[in-house]
Amino acid sequence: MNRRSFLAVIVTVFATVLAGLWFSTGTQTTVETLPARLSDQEFWQLVTDFSEPNGYFRSDNLLSNEIWFQYVLPELTATAQTNRVYLGVGPEQNFTYITALKPKMVFIFDIRRGNLDLQLMYKALFELSKDRADFVSRLFSIERPEGLGPDSTIQEIFDAYLASQSSKSLYKANLEAIRDHLAKAHSLPLPQEDLDGIDYVYNNFYEFGPRINYSSSRGNGFGGFGGFGRVTYSGLMTADDGQGKTRSFLATEENFSFMKDLESKNLLVPIVGDFSGPRAIRSVAGYLREKGATVSAFYLSNVEQYLQQNGIWNQFCRNVRALPLDASSTFIRSARDRKFGFGRGLNSELGNMYRDTLACTLAGR
């Protein structure tokens, strides 16, 4: 073992001991006062106050490319606590983790304002749709096929939509409904930048339909050639947890209803922010501590890879250390370890939030 590896082991052990001492002191004693719902004004105030300036990433990241992201769900639900606060980054895979953990409140970070626009589109679609089949119809601007109901499997739903064609007139009507719902029903003062961003996002779902994938759009960083051979939206929704159970947010009406209720109460708050930035995570940390809340899980995707490459991972660790955590607070990471297979996206793994970030901070990395 070289000197660096030896020091890393020592730091990790020391961090584990300190974590145990910290959790045993009973510091989490504040009575939880998370809101049962946020007013439209409160929702937009959090978005505005907690967000940082728009940043850059090479892809518009309209959907996940992680086909195995459900594989950690059996372990995650046995480790992380329900009815707390969920944090995440990026697009729709968060919804599946959310429906598994049933949090009281959610904050979704992303360095790009485009992800906020994506989340606002989803917010409107969840609230406007009465069930899963209606949601898929609105998402892809396809008339609802006959015979779909609450007992339809997710495979049956997507098979029906894959065999159907999108409608330009439906797309235009749905886009107007999304804009009206956000700007009029919720009275959100959306700047033109966000209205244009929502148009861009929604157009891609209309154009590519249920076969849309990470590389389909022009803003994906790979030329926008449709992304043939990559994991599709349909494939992500019909995937399972590695044990034969389909657990996507559209797998059951119960999952869909949980997301619809959360969005309708304004309790999923999208934030523009860099993981290592000075405001976004720190602001959420202060809000949660004030409310006596605890973080259940934080989905990171593979953002840590870029933070490490840029030499700013330590700043992210310090930001996370400001969050209210306990021994069960869990990172959900995406890694290139090929544990589950080759060529179809990243693999998921779990980590302890307090121990991992304390080790990072002590090591000064």
VOGU-3710 file (C-alpha; in Angstrom, 3 decimals, decimal comma):
1> mnrrsflavi> 0,000/0,000/0,000  1,464/3,392/-1,002  1,519/6,416/1,294  -1,515/8,097/-0,306  -3,661/4,950/-0,037  -2,583/4,440/3,571  -3,527/8,023/4,473  -6,871/7,638/2,717  -7,655/4,545/4,804  -6,655/6,329/8,031
11> vtvfatvlag> -8,801/9,347/7,158  -11,801/7,149/6,334  -11,505/5,236/9,602  -11,123/8,487/11,541  -14,138/9,965/9,760  -16,213/6,892/10,587  -15,328/7,188/14,264  -16,109/10,915/14,294  -19,396/10,290/12,506  -20,376/7,774/15,168
21> lwfstgtqtt> -19,518/10,236/17,935  -21,409/13,038/16,201  -24,553/10,968/15,699  -24,450/9,709/19,309  -24,519/13,235/20,754  -28,176/13,673/19,798  -27,686/16,936/17,913  -30,864/16,444/15,845  -33,361/17,639/18,471  -35,284/20,434/16,720
31> vetlparlsd> -38,978/19,794/16,121  -39,644/19,382/12,397  -41,757/22,155/10,872  -41,606/21,435/7,147  -44,574/22,975/5,340  -47,502/20,785/4,307  -47,606/22,857/1,124  -46,023/26,009/-0,249  -47,959/28,896/-1,694  -47,077/29,836/-5,254
41> qefwqlvtdf> -45,293/32,912/-3,958  -43,311/30,911/-1,387  -42,361/28,335/-4,028  -41,033/30,920/-6,477  -39,282/32,815/-3,688  -37,309/29,685/-2,774  -36,443/29,078/-6,427  -35,274/32,665/-6,822  -33,490/33,173/-3,505  -31,638/29,839/-3,468
51> sepngyfrsd> -30,577/29,773/-7,134  -27,192/30,778/-8,521  -26,470/32,216/-11,999  -26,993/29,904/-14,962  -23,984/27,662/-15,557  -22,697/25,380/-18,294  -22,737/21,653/-18,904  -21,962/19,983/-22,206  -25,381/18,287/-22,445  -28,969/19,462/-22,002
61> nllsneiwfq> -29,585/16,176/-20,136  -33,295/15,912/-20,935  -33,454/12,372/-19,575  -31,309/9,770/-17,896  -29,029/7,309/-19,677  -28,715/5,059/-16,598  -30,692/1,901/-17,340  -29,624/0,268/-14,049  -30,514/3,167/-11,778  -33,272/1,139/-10,066
71> yvlpeltata> -30,838/-1,582/-9,006  -29,972/0,256/-5,765  -33,617/0,644/-4,713  -33,836/-2,505/-2,550  -30,744/-1,406/-0,587  -31,729/2,267/-0,621  -35,160/1,657/0,886  -33,557/-0,515/3,580  -30,971/2,182/4,407  -32,428/5,663/3,913
81> qtnrvylgvg> -35,434/6,920/5,858  -38,817/7,819/4,385  -40,840/10,988/5,102  -37,793/13,253/5,193  -36,167/15,475/2,558  -34,822/14,258/-0,771  -32,145/16,094/-2,773  -31,154/15,347/-6,341  -29,731/16,551/-9,628  -30,915/16,328/-13,213
91> peqnftyita> -34,060/14,925/-14,827  -36,667/12,193/-14,314  -34,707/9,456/-12,511  -35,204/11,561/-9,386  -38,943/10,860/-9,540  -38,378/7,127/-9,175  -36,131/7,589/-6,143  -38,691/10,033/-4,747  -41,591/7,607/-5,049  -39,484/4,949/-3,304
101> lkpkmvfifd> -38,571/7,190/-0,338  -41,821/9,214/-0,089  -40,158/12,444/1,128  -42,062/15,372/2,584  -40,108/17,843/0,486  -37,695/17,772/-2,460  -34,995/20,069/-3,844  -33,533/19,360/-7,294  -30,256/21,140/-8,113  -28,619/21,615/-11,484
111> irrgnldlql> -25,913/23,945/-12,740  -28,028/24,654/-15,860  -31,206/26,703/-15,797  -32,417/24,372/-18,532  -33,040/21,713/-15,885  -35,253/24,133/-13,976  -37,271/24,576/-17,184  -37,481/20,790/-17,569  -38,710/20,455/-13,988  -41,291/23,197/-14,506
121> mykalfelsk> -42,580/21,353/-17,579  -42,919/18,197/-15,508  -44,628/20,121/-12,718  -47,334/21,322/-15,087  -47,788/17,901/-16,698  -48,135/16,095/-13,371  -50,717/18,586/-12,172  -52,691/18,618/-15,429  -52,806/14,813/-15,846  -55,384/12,624/-14,154
131> dradfvsrlf> -53,447/9,338/-14,395  -50,349/7,698/-15,906  -51,787/7,186/-19,380  -52,923/10,801/-19,489  -49,452/11,948/-18,369  -47,701/9,969/-21,115  -50,173/11,343/-23,645  -49,378/14,914/-22,635  -45,624/14,346/-22,366  -45,298/13,094/-25,940
141> sierpeglgp> -48,316/14,849/-27,534  -49,935/11,558/-28,548  -53,676/10,929/-28,365  -54,491/8,478/-25,588  -54,982/4,976/-27,039  -58,152/3,071/-26,213  -58,146/0,501/-23,435  -55,575/2,015/-21,069  -56,628/2,317/-17,450  -55,405/2,229/-13,833
151> dstiqeifda> -54,697/-1,514/-14,007  -52,610/-1,309/-17,183  -48,992/-2,307/-16,707  -46,313/0,205/-17,587  -45,238/-2,079/-20,426  -48,788/-2,065/-21,831  -48,946/1,719/-21,603  -45,693/2,296/-23,457  -46,385/-0,424/-26,016  -49,603/1,401/-26,876
161> ylasqssksl> -47,880/4,777/-27,205  -44,961/3,381/-29,178  -47,477/2,154/-31,736  -49,076/5,617/-32,005  -48,093/8,869/-33,704  -47,583/12,281/-32,165  -49,930/15,127/-33,070  -48,800/18,649/-33,984  -52,129/20,149/-32,975  -52,053/18,330/-29,643
171> ykanleaird> -48,488/19,521/-29,098  -49,487/23,158/-29,627  -52,515/22,832/-27,337  -50,479/21,100/-24,626  -47,674/23,664/-24,782  -50,184/26,468/-24,346  -51,757/24,575/-21,416  -48,335/24,154/-19,772  -47,559/27,863/-20,143  -50,992/28,898/-18,859
181> hlakahslpl> -50,835/26,526/-15,908  -47,501/27,870/-14,733  -47,998/31,549/-15,533  -51,724/31,884/-14,799  -52,881/29,081/-12,486  -49,696/29,382/-10,367  -48,974/33,026/-11,236  -45,255/32,291/-11,611  -43,466/35,360/-13,048  -41,542/33,339/-15,605
191> pqedldgidy> -38,966/35,342/-17,560  -38,833/34,878/-21,324  -35,693/32,782/-20,831  -37,728/30,153/-18,981  -40,668/30,275/-21,395  -38,247/29,663/-24,264  -36,523/26,921/-22,271  -39,804/25,114/-21,622  -40,644/25,373/-25,343  -37,276/23,812/-26,230
201> vynnfyefgp> -37,618/20,967/-23,744  -41,195/20,112/-24,659  -40,506/20,221/-28,393  -37,882/17,511/-28,022  -40,325/15,180/-26,268  -42,837/15,833/-29,035  -40,280/15,341/-31,811  -38,729/12,093/-30,574  -41,665/10,608/-28,637  -41,244/7,668/-26,238
211> rinysssrgn> -38,051/6,704/-28,090  -36,268/9,873/-26,996  -32,903/9,205/-25,378  -30,017/11,104/-23,811  -28,402/11,793/-27,200  -31,502/12,650/-29,220  -31,622/16,427/-28,891  -29,437/19,023/-30,557  -28,185/20,271/-27,194  -26,877/16,935/-25,966
221> gfggfggfgr> -23,259/17,671/-26,839  -23,057/14,806/-29,351  -24,523/16,404/-32,461  -28,215/15,595/-32,083  -28,427/12,654/-34,483  -31,220/10,892/-32,618  -28,953/8,751/-30,454  -29,723/5,399/-32,041  -29,051/2,389/-29,842  -29,161/4,294/-26,557
231> vtysglmtad> -31,564/3,789/-23,661  -34,962/5,286/-24,461  -37,537/6,915/-22,200  -39,731/3,883/-22,735  -36,871/1,594/-21,702  -36,192/3,608/-18,542  -39,825/3,498/-17,458  -40,212/-0,248/-18,057  -36,856/-1,261/-16,503  -36,782/-3,157/-13,208
241> dgqgktrsfl> -34,762/-3,108/-9,979  -32,643/-6,148/-10,812  -34,987/-8,369/-8,827  -37,803/-8,388/-11,366  -39,837/-5,529/-9,855  -40,624/-2,489/-12,022  -40,398/0,548/-9,758  -40,285/3,609/-12,013  -42,432/6,614/-11,105  -44,867/5,506/-13,822
251> ateenfsfmk> -44,900/1,833/-12,839  -48,056/2,210/-10,729  -50,869/4,687/-10,238  -49,746/4,970/-6,599  -46,307/6,195/-7,679  -47,782/8,649/-10,160  -50,278/9,958/-7,583  -47,491/10,597/-5,073  -45,604/12,718/-7,608  -48,768/14,542/-8,654
261> dlesknllvp> -49,587/15,375/-5,033  -46,030/16,538/-4,275  -45,976/18,818/-7,320  -49,495/20,136/-6,673  -48,388/21,234/-3,189  -45,305/22,988/-4,636  -43,069/20,738/-2,555  -40,630/19,852/-5,337  -38,429/22,933/-5,667  -35,977/23,164/-8,614
271> ivgdfsgpra> -32,826/25,166/-7,906  -30,170/26,474/-10,304  -26,840/25,866/-8,633  -23,342/24,442/-8,793  -22,700/21,659/-6,267  -19,556/23,521/-5,209  -21,169/26,964/-5,416  -21,617/29,378/-2,505  -25,414/29,640/-2,399  -27,606/26,761/-3,617
281> irsvagylre> -26,807/23,847/-1,283  -25,924/26,198/1,595  -29,275/27,989/1,297  -31,200/24,713/1,296  -29,119/23,579/4,289  -30,055/26,694/6,249  -33,730/26,317/5,347  -33,831/22,661/6,396  -32,029/23,312/9,677  -34,462/26,116/10,443
291> kgatvsafyl> -37,328/23,677/9,799  -35,742/20,895/11,900  -35,670/18,572/8,875  -33,195/15,826/7,958  -31,929/14,763/4,535  -32,867/11,229/3,603  -30,924/10,873/0,341  -29,026/12,914/-2,238  -28,845/11,658/-5,830  -25,580/12,928/-7,348
301> snveqylqqn> -25,424/11,188/-10,737  -21,703/11,408/-11,653  -21,267/15,106/-10,842  -18,469/14,293/-8,379  -16,363/13,140/-11,328  -16,405/16,660/-12,783  -15,846/18,305/-9,398  -12,773/16,151/-8,845  -11,466/16,904/-12,332  -11,841/20,629/-11,649
311> giwnqfcrnv> -10,259/20,417/-8,190  -13,376/21,660/-6,348  -14,773/18,463/-4,843  -13,708/19,600/-1,375  -15,956/22,659/-1,693  -18,898/20,375/-2,471  -18,076/18,228/0,569  -18,122/21,313/2,782  -21,485/22,319/1,344  -22,952/18,886/2,075
321> ralpldasst> -21,551/18,994/5,610  -23,783/22,047/6,200  -26,897/19,927/5,548  -28,787/18,330/8,449  -27,777/14,655/8,259  -27,907/11,529/10,378  -26,416/8,055/10,204  -28,892/6,951/7,526  -28,481/9,918/5,146  -27,436/8,335/1,852
331> firsardrkf> -25,676/9,381/-1,346  -26,902/7,787/-4,580  -24,024/7,894/-7,063  -23,505/6,958/-10,688  -20,183/5,285/-11,402  -18,333/3,669/-14,304  -17,534/0,459/-12,432  -19,411/-1,806/-14,899  -20,859/-3,748/-12,000  -24,143/-4,400/-13,769
341> gfgrglnsel> -23,056/-4,452/-17,399  -21,419/-2,729/-20,346  -22,423/-0,036/-22,796  -25,788/1,134/-21,461  -25,025/3,977/-19,097  -23,559/4,307/-15,648  -24,015/2,004/-12,658  -25,524/3,169/-9,371  -24,082/2,795/-5,887  -24,774/4,104/-2,390
351> gnmyrdtlac> -22,609/5,933/0,143  -22,971/7,453/3,605  -23,305/11,221/3,263  -21,745/12,270/6,533  -18,847/9,816/6,548  -17,938/10,349/2,890  -17,928/14,153/3,033  -16,127/14,241/6,393  -13,384/11,988/5,002  -13,117/14,274/1,966
361> tlagr> -12,893/17,380/4,164  -10,309/15,895/6,550  -8,160/14,787/3,628  -8,324/18,302/2,156  -9,169/16,950/-1,285
//
